[in-house]
Amino acid sequence: MLSWFRRDGTRKAIRADRRLLVARARRLLLSYLASDDLRKQEYYELIAGAAAACQLSDPHPTLESTEVSKIVAEAALRVVKGREQRAIADPDQLQSSITDAYATVAVAYRRAAAVYAQDEEMQQVGTAAVHMVTMANSYVAAQSTGLTAAAG
């Protein structure tokens, strides 16, 4: 019986993600694919910044990676909800892109937490988002390593 409630909670989360996150994540991912190399670097920085802002500052050592992923996804989701409230009053392309980046981070971390395990479409979107976040973090790490090496 308990597993039924857990699945119902997962279904509810997936429905909410479809409503709040998927369109934004897809828009960012498709825009990324259609962009040139310089613009792709801007996407990397935007997404890596959103991902970094949602990370736990001091994760408890007993937390499993799926629990951490769920916490990070919830943090990104809260940001999206808050930004959407403000966006109604002030529509702005840059602000919309930032919100899309947080939505992409939320979808990626929900996928990493196996929230989408029973939903093939959400798995596909989530996998694309995970790849995007991974590429963005790798790019930013390489840039900071390059700057450190150049300064040294």
Buried (B, 14 or more C-beta within 10 A) or exposed (E): EEEEEEEEEBEEBBEEBBEBBBEBBBBBBEBBEEEEEEEBBEBBBBBBBBBEBBEEEEEEEEEEEEEBBBBBBBBBBEBBBEBBEEBEEEEEEEEBBBBBBBBBBBBBBBBBBBBBEEBEEBBEBBBBBBEBBBBBBEBBEEBEEEEEEEEE
